[in-house]
Amino acid sequence: MNKHARFTLLVLVFVLACASLPEPTPTASPVPEATFTPSPTNTPTPDPTSTPDTPATAAAAATQTAGNLLTDLDKLLGDSDLPYQEGYLAWRYDDPIEVSMTGPDSKLIGIDEKLISGNFVLKSEVTWNATGIIVCGVIFRSEPDLVKGRQYQFLFLRLSGLPAWAIEFHEFGYFKNSPTNVQYSSALDQGNNATNEFVLVAYEDQFTMFLNGIRQGRFFDYSKQSAEGNFAFLGSQDSGEGTCTYENSWIWSMDPINLNPTTWTDQTD
C-alpha cells in the first residue's frame, strides 16, 4: 500500500474509532387528546358500497415495488451467478435519514434491529455536506452492539483530490483488517452537497461494489469473520459541521424470509 493509501486508511480508522456512542434513548409517543362523541341521531342508511381490501392493496404495491427492484437488479447482476432472483425486499425507506455531526464527531443510525442478514443487496443515495474531511457509509453483518460488536463497514471518503472507499472489518470499535484495502474511484463525486449512489452486494465470502452505477470490482474475504448481522448508516468527520443524508434506501435479501417488523434505533455520542 502506498503512502496515500496508508494515510487514507488511517484517516478512516482514526475518525471512526474515536466514536463513543451511548445507548439510544426511547422517544416518548404523544398521547392523543380526548375526542367528543356525539349522541346518536337518526340518519338515512346509505347504499352499500364496496370496502377496499387494504391488505390486498398493500400486497399489490409491495409486489410492484419488488418487480421494479428486480428490473434494476437485472441490469446490475444479470450476468452474475448470484441467486438474487430468488430473493425478496426485506427493508425499504425512501425518506431522508440524516446523520448530523458537529466538531470531531461520529454517529450512527441503526436499521431494523430485528433484521439480520448475511446475503443481500443494499442500495442508498448519499448526499454529503461538510467543511472538511467527511466519511459516510454503512455497517453490515454486525453483532447487536453496533458500536463495539464484530462488524463489516463500507466507507467512502471525501478528501480533496482523494475519492477513496474501502470495506473494513472492525472489532471492539477498532479497525482489524480490510478485504478490499483502500480503493480509489473517479466514479465518486467529491463536490460539497454531491449525491453518490452506492450498491453493496454481499454474498457468502464475496463483496461486489457499485458506485453511481459503475462496478468497482469483486472482493473476497475467506476468513468468515462475520457471516450475518445487523445494519446501520454512519457518518464521521474531523471538524466543523457535517451531514450524511441517505435517501431511497432498500435491502434486498438473499436469505430465507424474515417477517419481523421494521424498527429503528438511533445511537449518537
VOPA-952803 format. One line per 2 residues: number of its first residue (from 1); their letters; for each residue x, y, z of N, C-alpha, C, O, CB. Coordinates in steps of 0.1 Angstrom, whole numbers, plus 5000, padded with zeros to 4 digits. Each point is the difference from the previous one (the first is absolute). Glycine has a CB too. Layout:
<pts>
NUM) A) X:Y:Z:X:Y:Z:X:Y:Z:X:Y:Z:X:Y:Z ~ ...
</pts>
This chain:
<pts>
1) MN) 5009:4988:5000:4991:5012:5000:5009:5013:5000:5009:5000:5008:4972:4987:5004 ~ 5016:5022:4979:5009:5012:4999:4996:5010:5012:4991:4997:5007:5012:5000:4968
3) KH) 5005:5013:5026:4998:5009:5011:4987:5007:5000:4994:5003:5011:5030:5001:4990 ~ 4970:4999:4987:4987:5006:5000:4989:4990:5005:4991:5004:5007:5016:5011:4974
5) AR) 4995:4973:5015:4990:4990:5005:5001:4998:5015:4990:4999:5007:5012:4989:4971 ~ 5010:5012:5027:5001:4998:5015:4994:5012:5007:4994:4999:5010:5027:4988:4987
7) FT) 4981:5025:4997:4995:5012:5006:4985:5000:5000:4993:5003:5010:5026:5010:4983 ~ 4975:4983:4996:4985:4999:4999:4994:4990:5010:4991:5003:5007:5011:5004:4969
9) LL) 5005:4982:5024:4995:4989:5010:5001:5005:5014:4991:4997:5008:5015:4985:4975 ~ 5005:5024:5020:5002:5005:5014:4989:5011:5003:4995:5000:5011:5030:4995:4988
11) VL) 4972:5013:4991:4989:5010:5003:4987:4993:5002:4993:5004:5010:5019:5012:4975 ~ 4985:4974:5007:4987:4993:5002:5000:4993:5014:4990:5001:5007:5008:4995:4968
13) VF) 5013:4998:5029:5000:4993:5012:5000:5009:5012:4993:4998:5010:5020:4984:4979 ~ 4995:5029:5010:5001:5009:5011:4987:5007:5003:4995:5001:5011:5028:5003:4984
15) VL) 4970:5001:4994:4988:5007:5002:4989:4991:5006:4992:5004:5009:5014:5011:4972 ~ 4993:4973:5013:4989:4991:5004:5002:4993:5014:4991:4997:5007:5004:5000:4969
17) AC) 5018:5001:5027:5003:4993:5013:4999:5010:5012:4999:4995:5011:5016:4990:4977 ~ 4984:5028:5009:4999:5009:5011:4986:5001:5006:4998:5007:5010:5020:5006:4980
19) AS) 4972:4981:5003:4986:5001:5005:4998:4993:5013:5005:4989:5002:4987:5013:4974 ~ 5001:5004:5033:4995:4993:5012:4986:5003:5001:4996:5011:5005:5026:4991:5007
21) LP) 4970:4989:4984:4985:5003:4998:4992:4993:5011:5001:4988:5002:5003:5014:4974 ~ 4987:5006:5031:4992:4994:5010:4988:4993:4994:4997:5000:4988:5009:5018:5027
23) EP) 4987:4974:4994:4989:4993:4995:4989:5010:4997:4999:5011:5005:5007:4969:5009 ~ 4985:5016:4976:4989:5009:4996:4990:5003:5011:4997:4992:5009:5006:5000:4968
25) TP) 4992:5020:5023:4990:5004:5010:4986:4999:4994:4998:5006:4990:5018:5010:5021 ~ 4975:4977:4995:4987:4998:4994:4993:5014:4999:5001:5008:5009:4997:4969:5001
27) TA) 4995:5024:4979:4992:5013:4998:4986:4998:5004:4993:4990:4996:5022:5016:4985 ~ 4980:5003:5027:4986:4999:5005:4990:5002:4989:5002:5009:4992:5005:4999:5030
29) SP) 4983:4984:4977:4990:5002:4990:4989:5009:5005:4996:4999:5012:5009:4978:4979 ~ 4990:5032:5001:4990:5010:5004:4987:4993:5003:4996:4990:4994:5015:5028:4993
31) VP) 4982:4986:5024:4987:4995:5004:4989:5008:4993:4999:5012:5002:5011:4980:5021 ~ 4982:5001:4969:4989:5008:4993:4990:5006:5010:4997:4994:5010:5006:4990:4971
33) EA) 4992:5028:5016:4990:5006:5008:4987:4993:4999:4997:4994:4990:5015:5028:5007 ~ 4980:4979:5014:4987:4994:5000:4991:5007:4989:5001:5012:4998:5001:4982:5027
35) TF) 4990:4998:4969:4991:5006:4989:4985:4999:5005:4997:4991:5007:5020:5003:4975 ~ 4975:5015:5014:4986:5000:5003:4992:4991:4992:5001:5000:4987:5001:5023:5020
37) TP) 4990:4968:4999:4992:4991:4993:4985:5004:5001:4994:5000:5010:5022:4981:4995 ~ 4978:5024:4983:4986:5005:5001:4990:4989:5002:5003:4988:4997:5004:5030:4988
39) SP) 4982:4986:5020:4989:4990:5002:4995:4995:4987:5000:5007:4990:4993:5004:5031 ~ 5002:4976:4978:4996:4995:4987:4987:5008:4996:4992:5004:5008:5018:4973:4997
41) TN) 4990:5025:4982:4988:5006:4993:4995:4991:4989:5007:4992:4995:5001:5032:5011 ~ 4979:4979:4991:4995:4992:4989:5006:5005:4986:4998:5012:4997:4981:4984:5016
43) TP) 5027:4995:4980:5006:5004:4987:4996:4990:4990:4998:4988:5003:5022:5023:5008 ~ 4978:4994:4977:4996:4990:4989:5011:4990:4998:5012:5002:5001:4974:5015:4988
45) TP) 5010:4971:5008:5009:4989:4997:5006:5001:4986:4992:5000:4990:4996:4985:5026 ~ 5025:5017:4982:5005:5001:4987:5000:4987:4992:4999:4989:5006:5016:5029:5002
47) DP) 4985:4984:4979:5001:4988:4992:5013:4992:5002:5010:5007:5003:4976:5004:4980 ~ 5014:4976:5017:5012:4993:5003:5011:5003:4989:4997:5001:4988:4989:4981:5023
49) TS) 5026:5019:4994:5012:5003:4991:5011:4989:5003:5000:4994:5011:4995:5031:4988 ~ 5013:4973:4992:5011:4990:5002:5010:5005:5009:5003:5012:5000:4993:4980:4977
51) TP) 5010:5000:5032:5010:5003:5009:5014:4997:4995:5002:4988:4995:4982:5008:5024 ~ 5025:5014:4980:5013:4997:4995:5007:4989:5008:4999:5000:5012:5002:5024:4979
53) DT) 5006:4967:5002:5008:4990:5006:5014:5005:5003:5009:4999:4991:4977:4983:4997 ~ 5016:5024:5024:5012:5006:5003:5012:4991:4999:5010:5003:4994:4978:5012:5021
55) PA) 5011:4973:4991:5012:4990:4999:5003:4997:4986:5012:4999:4996:4982:4992:5026 ~ 4996:5007:4970:5002:4996:4986:5006:5012:4992:5009:4997:4992:4972:4987:5009
57) TA) 5015:5028:5002:5006:5012:4994:5015:5001:5003:5008:5003:4992:4970:5008:5009 ~ 5025:4987:5012:5014:5001:5005:5008:4989:4993:5012:5002:4996:4981:5008:5026
59) AA) 5002:4978:4977:5007:4989:4994:5003:5003:4985:5010:4997:4995:4979:4987:5022 ~ 5001:5022:4977:5002:5003:4985:5011:5010:4999:5008:4999:4991:4968:4996:5004
61) AA) 5024:5015:5014:5010:5011:4999:5014:4994:5003:5009:5004:4993:4974:5013:5014 ~ 5018:4974:5002:5012:4993:5003:5005:4992:4989:5012:5000:4997:4982:5000:5027
63) TQ) 4997:4993:4969:5004:4992:4989:5005:5009:4988:5009:4996:4994:4974:4987:5013 ~ 5010:5028:4991:5004:5009:4990:5014:5006:5003:5009:5001:4991:4967:5005:5004
65) TA) 5027:4997:5017:5013:5005:5004:5010:4990:4998:5011:5003:4995:4979:5012:5022 ~ 5008:4973:4987:5009:4989:4999:5003:4998:4985:5012:4997:4996:4980:4992:5025
67) GN) 4998:5012:4971:5002:4998:4985:5009:5011:4995:5009:4997:4991:4969:4992:5007 ~ 5020:5023:5006:5009:5011:4995:5014:4998:5005:5009:5002:4992:4971:5013:5008
69) LL) 5022:4981:5012:5014:4997:5005:5006:4989:4993:5012:5000:4997:4981:5009:5025 ~ 5000:4981:4975:5005:4988:4992:5005:5005:4986:5011:4995:4995:4974:4989:5017
71) TD) 5008:5025:4982:5004:5006:4988:5014:5007:5001:5009:4999:4992:4967:5004:5001 ~ 5025:5005:5018:5013:5007:5003:5011:4990:5002:5011:5001:4996:4976:5018:5013
73) LD) 5010:4970:4999:5010:4990:5003:5004:4992:4988:5012:4996:4999:4978:5003:5024 ~ 5001:4999:4968:5004:4993:4987:5010:5008:4993:5009:4994:4994:4968:4997:5004
75) KL) 5022:5022:5002:5010:5009:4993:5014:4998:5006:5010:5000:4993:4972:5016:5001 ~ 5018:4984:5020:5013:4999:5007:5006:4986:5001:5012:4998:4998:4980:5022:5015
77) LG) 4999:4970:4989:5005:4987:5004:4995:4989:4990:5002:4988:5002:4998:5019:5021 ~ 4994:4997:4966:4995:4990:4990:5010:4990:4995:4997:4989:4996:4987:5028:4998
79) DS) 5029:4988:5005:5010:4991:4995:5008:4993:5011:5011:4994:4997:4991:5021:4983 ~ 4993:4986:5032:5007:4993:5011:4994:4987:5004:4990:4996:4994:5016:5027:5015
81) DL) 5001:4970:5000:4994:4987:5004:4993:5001:5013:4997:4990:5007:5021:4998:4981 ~ 4979:5024:5017:4993:5002:5013:4985:4997:4999:4994:5003:4989:5023:5015:5016
83) PY) 4977:4975:5005:4986:4996:4999:4991:5012:5005:4991:4997:5008:5016:4979:4996 ~ 4995:5036:4990:4992:5011:5005:4985:4999:4996:4992:5005:5006:5029:5009:4992
85) QE) 4976:4979:4991:4987:4999:4995:4991:4992:5010:4988:5000:4999:5020:5001:4977 ~ 4998:4991:5033:4993:4992:5010:4998:5008:5013:4995:4995:5009:5014:4984:4980
87) GY) 4996:5034:5011:5000:5008:5012:4987:5007:5001:4990:4998:4993:5034:5004:5006 ~ 4976:5008:5011:4987:5007:5003:5005:5014:5006:5011:5001:5005:4975:4977:4998
89) LA) 5004:5031:4997:5003:5013:5006:4998:4999:5015:4989:4998:5005:5003:5014:4974 ~ 5019:4990:5028:5000:4998:5015:4997:5014:5007:4995:5000:5011:5021:4980:4986
91) WR) 4988:5031:4997:4999:5013:5006:5001:5011:4990:5007:4999:4990:5003:4992:5031 ~ 4982:5019:4981:5000:5012:4990:4997:5012:5008:4991:5000:5008:5003:4986:4972
93) YD) 5013:5025:5017:4997:5013:5006:5004:5011:4991:5012:5002:4997:4992:4989:5026 ~ 4986:5016:4971:5003:5010:4989:5003:5013:5006:5008:5008:4994:4977:4980:4991
95) DP) 5010:5016:5027:5002:5013:5005:5015:5002:5005:5007:4990:5002:4969:5011:5005 ~ 5028:5011:4995:5014:5003:5004:5003:4994:5014:4991:5002:5009:5009:5019:4977
97) IE) 5011:4973:5016:5005:4996:5013:5013:5008:5002:5010:4997:4993:4980:4980:5006 ~ 5010:5033:5010:5011:5009:5001:5009:4997:5012:4995:4999:5011:4991:5019:4978
99) VS) 5027:4980:5009:5010:4999:5010:5007:5013:5001:5008:5004:4992:4995:4971:5005 ~ 4994:5033:5014:5006:5014:5001:5011:5000:5011:4999:4993:5010:4978:5017:4983
101) MT) 5033:4997:5004:5012:5001:5009:5005:5014:5002:4998:5008:4992:5008:4969:5000 ~ 5000:5025:5020:5006:5013:5003:5013:4997:5007:5002:4993:5009:4976:5018:4994
103) GP) 5033:4996:4991:5013:4998:5006:5006:4987:4996:4994:4993:4991:5000:5022:5028 ~ 5017:4981:4987:5005:4986:4998:4989:4990:5005:4997:5000:5012:5027:5007:4990
105) DS) 4970:4986:4989:4987:4993:5004:4998:4988:4992:5004:4999:4988:4986:5023:5019 ~ 5003:4968:4999:4996:4988:4993:4986:4996:5005:4998:5000:5012:5026:4992:4984
107) KL) 4967:5004:4995:4987:4996:5004:4995:4989:4991:5005:4998:4989:4990:5025:5020 ~ 4995:4970:4996:4994:4989:4992:4985:5000:5003:4995:5003:5011:5026:4984:4989
109) IG) 4971:5008:4990:4986:4997:5002:4997:4986:4995:5002:4997:4988:4993:5028:5008 ~ 5000:4967:5013:4998:4986:4997:4988:4998:4991:4990:5008:5001:5020:4986:5021
111) ID) 4990:4995:4970:4989:4996:4991:4994:4987:5006:5007:4990:5000:5004:5022:4980 ~ 4977:4989:5024:4992:4988:5003:5008:4990:5008:5006:4991:4995:4981:5012:4985
113) EK) 5013:4999:5033:5008:4992:5009:4996:4985:5000:5008:4991:5004:4994:5028:5010 ~ 4986:4977:4980:4996:4987:4999:5004:4994:4986:4998:4988:4998:4983:5016:5018
115) LI) 5024:5004:4975:5004:4995:4987:5014:4996:5001:5009:5008:5002:4975:5007:4986 ~ 5018:4972:5010:5014:4994:5000:5002:4993:4987:4992:4991:4996:5008:5006:5029
117) SG) 5010:5007:4968:5003:4994:4987:5015:4999:4997:5008:5007:5006:4970:5003:4986 ~ 5025:4980:5000:5014:4999:4996:5002:5001:4985:5010:5004:4995:4993:4981:5025
119) NF) 4986:5011:4972:5001:5000:4986:4989:5010:4995:4988:4998:5002:5020:4978:4997 ~ 4996:5035:4995:4991:5010:4997:5006:5010:4989:5012:4999:4997:4979:4999:5027
121) VL) 5000:5011:4971:5004:5011:4992:4995:5012:5008:4988:5001:5002:5011:4986:4975 ~ 5009:5023:5026:4996:5012:5007:5003:5012:4991:5011:5002:4995:4994:4988:5027
123) KS) 4985:5018:4976:5001:5012:4991:4996:5013:5007:4990:4999:5008:5006:4986:4972 ~ 5011:5025:5019:4996:5013:5005:5007:5012:4992:5010:4998:4994:4987:4991:5029
125) EV) 4996:5022:4977:5005:5012:4994:5005:5010:5011:4991:5004:5009:4994:4993:4971 ~ 5027:5006:5021:5006:5007:5011:5005:5014:4996:5008:5002:4991:4999:4976:5020
127) TW) 4988:5032:4996:5004:5014:4998:5009:5004:5011:4996:4999:5012:4983:5007:4975 ~ 5033:4999:5010:5009:5004:5011:5002:5015:5000:5001:5006:4989:5011:4972:5010
129) NA) 4989:5028:5013:5002:5014:5001:5009:5002:5012:4997:4996:5011:4981:5010:4979 ~ 5034:5001:5008:5009:5002:5011:5010:5011:4996:5002:5002:4988:4995:4974:5020
131) TG) 5009:5030:5002:5010:5010:4997:5014:4994:4999:5010:5006:4995:4977:5011:5017 ~ 5015:4970:4992:5013:4993:4999:4998:4986:4996:4992:4997:4992:5017:5018:5026
133) II) 5000:4977:4988:4999:4985:4997:4988:4994:5005:4996:5003:5012:5029:4996:4988 ~ 4968:4993:4992:4988:4993:5005:5000:4986:4995:5004:4998:4988:4983:5024:5013
135) VC) 5008:4969:5007:4998:4986:4996:4986:4996:5002:4994:5003:5010:5029:4992:4997 ~ 4971:4999:4982:4986:4995:5001:5001:4985:4997:5010:4995:4994:4980:5027:4999
137) GV) 5000:4970:5012:5001:4986:4997:4989:4992:5007:4990:5006:5005:5034:4997:4992 ~ 4978:4984:5004:4990:4991:5006:5007:4989:5007:5011:4995:4996:4973:5011:4986
139) IF) 5011:4990:5030:5004:4989:5007:4991:4988:4996:4988:5001:4998:5020:5013:5022 ~ 4998:4974:4978:4992:4988:4997:5006:4988:5006:5012:5000:5004:4981:5011:4974
141) RS) 4999:4978:5023:5004:4988:5006:5006:5003:5014:5010:4994:5004:4995:4995:4974 ~ 4988:5019:5029:5005:5004:5014:4993:4992:5011:4989:4996:4999:5015:5027:4992
143) EP) 5004:4975:5020:4994:4995:5012:4990:5011:5005:5001:5011:4996:5020:4975:5009 ~ 4970:5010:5005:4990:5010:5004:5006:5013:5005:4993:5011:4999:4993:4970:5007
145) DL) 5025:5019:5001:5007:5012:5004:5006:5007:4988:5011:4996:4995:4993:4994:5028 ~ 4989:5020:4971:5005:5006:4988:5013:5009:5002:5006:5004:4990:4970:4996:5002
147) VK) 5027:5002:5020:5012:5008:5003:5013:4992:5001:5010:5003:4995:4975:5014:5017 ~ 5014:4972:4996:5011:4992:5004:5000:4986:4994:5009:4992:5002:4993:5022:5018
149) GR) 4986:4982:4974:4999:4987:4996:5009:4997:4987:5004:5009:4993:4973:4991:5016 ~ 5025:4987:4989:5007:4996:4987:4991:5004:4989:4988:4997:5000:5024:4984:5011
151) QY) 4994:5025:4978:4992:5005:4989:5009:5004:4988:5012:5002:5002:4971:5006:5015 ~ 5010:4992:4972:5006:5006:4988:4995:5014:4998:4989:5004:5005:5013:4973:4984
153) QF) 5007:5031:5005:4996:5014:4997:5004:5003:4985:5011:4997:4996:4991:5010:5029 ~ 4988:4999:4968:5003:5006:4987:5002:5015:5002:4990:5006:5006:4998:4976:4981
155) LF) 5023:5024:5009:5003:5014:5003:5004:5007:4987:5008:4994:4993:4998:5000:5031 ~ 4989:5018:4974:5006:5008:4989:5003:5014:5005:4993:5005:5008:4995:4981:4975
157) LR) 5023:5019:5012:5007:5012:5006:5000:5011:4990:5003:4999:4988:5011:4986:5026 ~ 4982:5027:4991:5001:5012:4992:5012:5008:5005:5000:5006:5011:4975:4995:4984
159) LS) 5036:4999:4998:5012:5007:5003:5005:5006:4987:5001:4993:4990:5005:4992:5030 ~ 4998:5028:4980:5004:5006:4987:5010:4992:4993:5011:4997:5005:4984:5025:5006
161) GL) 5002:4975:4976:5009:4992:4992:5001:4986:5003:5008:4993:4994:5004:5027:5003 ~ 4980:4975:5012:5001:4986:5005:4986:4993:5001:4996:4998:5011:5026:5008:5001
163) PA) 4972:4991:4977:4987:4992:5001:5002:4986:5003:5003:4992:4991:4987:5024:4993 ~ 5009:4980:5029:5004:4987:5004:4989:4992:5007:4990:5006:5005:5033:5002:4998
165) WA) 4977:4979:4997:4991:4992:5007:5006:4987:5004:5011:4996:4996:4970:5014:4991 ~ 5013:4983:5023:5005:4987:5005:4989:4992:5007:4991:5006:5005:5032:5004:4997
167) IE) 4979:4977:4998:4992:4991:5009:5010:4996:5011:5010:4994:4997:4973:4998:4984 ~ 5013:5010:5031:5009:4996:5011:4993:4991:5010:4987:5000:5001:5025:5022:4996
169) FH) 4995:4971:5011:4995:4993:5011:5004:5006:5013:5012:5003:5002:4988:4976:4985 ~ 4991:5023:5023:5002:5007:5012:4996:4990:5012:4991:4993:4998:5006:5030:4991
171) EF) 5010:4979:5022:4997:4992:5012:5003:5008:5012:5011:5006:5001:4994:4972:4987 ~ 4986:5022:5022:5002:5008:5012:5002:5015:4997:5006:5007:5007:5004:4973:5004
173) GY) 4984:5025:4978:5001:5014:4996:5012:5004:4993:5003:5011:4997:4983:4993:5022 ~ 5023:4986:4977:5013:5003:4994:5001:4992:4986:4995:4989:4999:5015:5016:5024
175) FK) 4997:5001:4968:5003:4994:4987:5009:4988:5003:5009:5000:5008:4990:5022:4980 ~ 4997:4967:5005:5008:4987:5001:5007:4997:4987:5012:4997:4999:4972:4995:5018
177) NS) 5008:5008:4972:5006:4997:4987:4990:5005:4989:4989:5004:5003:5025:4976:5006 ~ 4991:5018:4978:4991:5005:4989:5001:4990:4989:5011:4997:4995:4993:5027:5011
179) PT) 4985:4970:4989:5000:4991:4989:5002:5007:4986:5004:4994:4990:4982:4991:5023 ~ 5013:5028:4987:5002:5007:4987:5012:5009:5000:5005:5004:4990:4970:4996:5008
181) NV) 5030:5004:5014:5010:5011:5001:4994:5012:4995:4988:5000:4996:5031:4984:5002 ~ 4988:5027:5002:4994:5013:4996:5000:5000:4985:5010:4998:4993:4998:5014:5027
183) QY) 4980:4992:4974:4999:5001:4986:4997:5014:4996:4994:5008:5007:4997:4969:4992 ~ 5013:5027:4989:4998:5014:4995:4991:4999:4988:5002:4992:4992:5020:5016:5017
185) SS) 4968:5001:4990:4991:5000:4989:4995:5013:4995:4996:5009:5008:4997:4969:5001 ~ 5009:5025:4979:4995:5013:4994:4985:5000:4999:4994:5010:4996:5028:4992:4991
187) AL) 4972:4986:5015:4985:5000:5000:4994:5008:5011:4988:5004:4999:5013:4974:4990 ~ 5006:5024:5022:4995:5008:5011:5000:5015:4997:5010:5005:4995:4998:4977:5021
189) DQ) 4981:5025:4986:4999:5014:4999:5004:5007:5013:4993:4998:5010:4989:5000:4972 ~ 5029:5009:5019:5005:5005:5012:4994:5014:5004:5003:5005:5011:5018:4982:4985
191) GN) 4972:5019:4995:4994:5013:5002:4992:5001:5013:4993:4990:5003:5007:5013:4972 ~ 5001:5008:5032:4991:5002:5011:4986:5000:4996:4996:5006:4990:5022:5007:5022
193) NA) 4973:4980:4996:4986:4998:4997:4998:4990:4988:4989:4999:4995:5007:5024:5014 ~ 5014:4970:4987:4999:4991:4989:4993:4987:5006:5001:4997:5011:5020:5012:4977
195) TN) 4972:4984:5003:4993:4988:5003:5006:4989:4993:5002:5000:4987:4977:5012:5017 ~ 5025:4977:5003:5006:4988:4994:4991:4988:5003:4997:4998:5012:5027:5012:4990
197) EF) 4974:4982:4988:4992:4988:5003:5010:4988:5001:5009:4998:4992:4971:5011:4995 ~ 5018:4983:5024:5008:4988:5001:4991:4988:5001:4989:5000:5006:5029:5013:5005
199) VL) 4986:4976:4983:4994:4987:5001:5010:4990:5005:5010:4998:4993:4973:5008:4988 ~ 5015:4989:5031:5009:4990:5006:4993:4986:4999:4989:4998:5005:5021:5020:5010
201) VA) 4997:4973:4979:4995:4986:4999:5009:4991:5009:5012:4999:4997:4979:5005:4979 ~ 5003:4990:5033:5007:4990:5009:4994:4987:4999:4988:4998:5002:5018:5020:5014
203) YE) 5003:4972:4980:4995:4986:4998:5011:4991:5004:5010:4999:4994:4974:5007:4987 ~ 5013:4987:5030:5010:4990:5006:5014:5007:5002:5000:5010:5008:4988:4971:4980
205) DQ) 5022:5015:5005:5013:5006:5002:5004:5011:4991:5011:5005:5000:4996:4973:5008 ~ 4983:5026:4984:5004:5010:4989:4992:5013:5002:4988:5000:5004:5017:4982:4981
207) FT) 5001:5029:5012:4994:5013:5000:5002:5007:4986:5011:5000:4994:4993:5003:5031 ~ 4985:5002:4970:5000:5008:4987:4995:5014:5002:4990:5001:5007:5007:4977:4980
209) MF) 5010:5032:5008:4997:5014:5002:4997:5007:4987:5007:4999:4990:5007:5001:5031 ~ 4975:5008:4979:4997:5009:4989:4999:5014:5006:4993:5002:5010:4994:4979:4977
211) LN) 5019:5028:5006:4999:5014:5004:4995:5008:4988:5006:5000:4989:5013:4998:5027 ~ 4969:5008:4986:4994:5008:4989:4998:4991:4988:5002:5005:4988:5008:5017:5021
213) GI) 4986:4966:4993:4998:4991:4989:5012:4993:4993:4998:4992:4991:4982:5022:5005 ~ 5032:4990:5009:5012:4994:4994:5006:4989:5010:5003:5003:5011:5002:5020:4977
215) RQ) 4997:4965:5006:5005:4989:5008:5014:5003:5004:5009:5003:4992:4976:4981:4996 ~ 5018:5015:5025:5014:5002:5005:5008:4988:5002:5012:5000:5002:4979:5019:5009
217) GR) 5002:4969:4988:5008:4988:5001:4993:4990:5010:4991:5004:5008:5030:5008:4986 ~ 4985:4976:5006:4995:4990:5010:5012:4996:5009:5011:4998:4995:4971:4993:4988
219) FF) 5015:5008:5030:5011:4998:5009:4995:4988:5009:4989:4998:5003:5018:5027:4997 ~ 5003:4968:5006:4998:4988:5007:5006:5001:5015:5010:5006:5002:4989:4981:4976
221) DY) 4993:5007:5031:5005:4999:5014:4998:4986:5004:4989:4996:5005:5006:5029:5000 ~ 5015:4967:4994:4998:4985:5004:5001:4998:5015:4999:4988:5004:5011:5006:4973
223) SK) 4993:5016:5031:5001:4998:5014:4987:4998:5007:5000:4995:5012:5020:5019:4987 ~ 4969:4988:4995:4987:4998:5006:4999:5007:5014:4996:4994:5009:5002:4984:4978
225) QS) 5006:5034:5013:5000:5008:5013:4986:5002:5005:4998:5000:5013:5024:5011:4980 ~ 4969:4991:4999:4986:5002:5004:4991:4997:4988:5000:5006:4990:5006:5012:5026
227) AE) 4985:4972:4986:4992:4994:4989:4987:5008:4999:4994:5000:4989:5016:4978:5015 ~ 4985:5028:5006:4987:5007:5000:4999:5010:5011:5008:5000:5010:4981:4981:4979
229) GN) 5001:5028:5011:4999:5009:5011:4991:5012:4996:4993:5000:4990:5029:4993:5018 ~ 4979:5018:5000:4991:5011:4999:5007:5011:4991:5011:4999:4995:4980:4997:5028
231) FA) 5001:5015:4975:5004:5011:4991:4999:5013:5007:4992:5002:5009:5000:4985:4971 ~ 5016:5023:5015:4999:5014:5005:5006:5009:4989:5009:4996:4993:4991:4996:5032
233) FL) 4995:5020:4975:5006:5010:4992:5009:5008:5009:4997:5002:5012:4984:5000:4972 ~ 5031:5003:5011:5009:5007:5009:5006:5012:4993:4999:5002:4987:5006:4977:5024
235) GS) 5000:5030:4997:5007:5012:4995:5011:5004:5010:4999:4997:5012:4980:5011:4976 ~ 5032:4998:5006:5011:5004:5009:5007:5011:4993:5001:5001:4988:5001:4976:5022
237) QD) 5004:5032:4998:5007:5012:4995:5011:5004:5010:5000:4996:5011:4979:5011:4976 ~ 5029:5002:5008:5012:5005:5008:4997:5013:5007:5005:5002:5011:5010:4986:4974
239) SG) 4976:5020:5009:4997:5013:5007:4988:5007:4993:4996:4995:4989:5029:5007:5017 ~ 4970:5009:5000:4990:5008:4994:4986:4994:5001:4997:4992:5009:5020:5017:4975
241) EG) 4975:4994:5006:4986:4994:4999:5000:4991:4988:5006:5003:4989:4984:5018:5021 ~ 5003:4968:4992:4999:4991:4989:4988:4991:5000:4994:4997:5011:5030:5003:4988
243) TC) 4971:4995:4990:4989:4991:4999:5002:4989:4989:5006:5003:4990:4979:5016:5019 ~ 5011:4969:4994:4998:4990:4990:4985:4997:4999:4994:4995:5010:5030:4995:4994
245) TY) 4970:5013:4985:4985:4998:4998:4997:4989:4991:5004:5000:4988:4992:5024:5017 ~ 4998:4965:5000:4997:4988:4992:4985:5000:4995:4991:5003:5008:5027:4984:5005
247) EN) 4980:5011:4974:4986:5000:4995:4998:4988:4990:5010:4994:4996:4989:5031:5006 ~ 4988:4972:4996:4997:4989:4990:5008:4988:5003:5007:4995:4991:4987:5022:4992
249) SW) 5005:4978:5030:5009:4989:5004:4991:4987:5001:4989:5001:5004:5026:5016:5009 ~ 4992:4972:4983:4993:4987:5002:5010:4989:5001:5012:5001:4997:4969:5008:4990
251) IW) 5014:4980:5019:5008:4988:5002:4992:4988:4993:4989:4998:5004:5022:5011:5018 ~ 4996:4985:4969:4994:4988:4993:5007:4988:5006:5012:4998:4998:4983:5015:4981
253) SM) 4998:4979:5028:5007:4988:5007:5000:4988:4991:4990:4997:4993:5002:5012:5029 ~ 5019:4984:4979:5001:4987:4993:5000:4989:5011:5004:4988:4997:5009:5022:4984
255) DP) 4983:4993:5031:4999:4990:5011:4985:4995:5001:4992:5005:4993:5027:5007:5019 ~ 4978:4978:4996:4987:4996:5002:4991:5011:5005:5005:5009:5007:5003:4968:4998
257) IN) 4979:5023:4992:4991:5011:5003:5000:5003:5015:4998:4991:5008:4988:5003:4972 ~ 5015:5019:5024:4998:5004:5014:4989:5010:5000:5001:5011:4994:5024:4986:5011
259) LN) 4964:5000:5002:4988:5008:5000:5000:5010:5012:4989:5005:5003:4999:4977:4985 ~ 5023:5020:5019:5000:5009:5011:4997:5014:4996:5004:5004:4989:5012:4982:5022
261) PT) 4976:5022:4997:4997:5014:4997:5013:5009:5001:5009:4997:5007:4967:5000:5000 ~ 5023:5014:4985:5011:5010:5000:5000:5008:5013:4990:5005:5004:5009:4995:4971
263) TW) 5013:5002:5031:5001:5009:5011:5013:5008:4998:5008:4996:4992:4980:4988:5024 ~ 5013:5026:4992:5012:5009:4999:5007:5002:5013:4994:5000:5010:4995:5012:4971
265) TD) 5024:4990:5018:5008:5004:5012:5009:5011:4996:5005:5000:4989:4994:4977:5021 ~ 5003:5033:4998:5008:5011:4998:5011:5001:5011:4996:5003:5011:4985:5009:4977
267) QT) 5031:4986:5008:5011:5000:5010:5010:5012:4996:5006:4999:4989:4991:4976:5016 ~ 5004:5034:5004:5009:5012:4997:5008:5002:5013:4997:4996:5011:4987:5014:4973
269) D) 5028:4997:5014:5008:5004:5011:4997:5014:5004:5006:5005:5010:5011:4979:4983
</pts>
